[in-house]
Amino acid sequence: MSMCKTCLKDSKEHSKKLWQMHQKLDLCMLCQKNSNEHTEGLWKLHQSAMLEGAKGEKTCEITVGFARKSVGRIHSWNARPPYNSEVIPIHMHCRDCGFAVGSVEEDNADVLDGLCLECFREMTDQTSSWYDKKSYEQSMKILKRAKFPERPSYGHPSEMK
């Protein structure tokens, strides 16, 4: 009878794999989070994406633009140095359409069952436009109208009689 330091549950409420995962903290190369922040299913999905993406080549940590840290594989070319190697980012892919998923879908892959948001919406019949996100421009227009309501136009003072 021992308590888990990660989720504060009894050891009997864990499977053997989950108990081991909670006791040793491994860093997930795909999302840069500890193993205690993953469910068993999410850990398996992330690790399988890493194995599939690495293709037996060396991996390294990369950051593309302002995105969070991720991982890439180092691919060697038949060229002269420094042009003989390239870092190719490793992405998790939707198991239905095959497109690369974003960080939100990557973090919730166990809930979405490895699908991207579009495929998940189609599978659960959430295809109405009501579920669509409003674009940034539309939301800014709405915010602007809420802060500064339009004033009635009385025309130019010279036009008034």
Secondary structure by P-SEA (a helix, b strand, c coil): cccccccccccccccaaaaaaaabbbbccccccccccccaaaaaaaaaaaaaaaccbbbbbbbccccccbbbbbbbccccccccbbbbbbbbbcccccccccaaaaaaccccccccaaaaaaaacccccccccccaaaaaaaaaaaacccccccccccccc
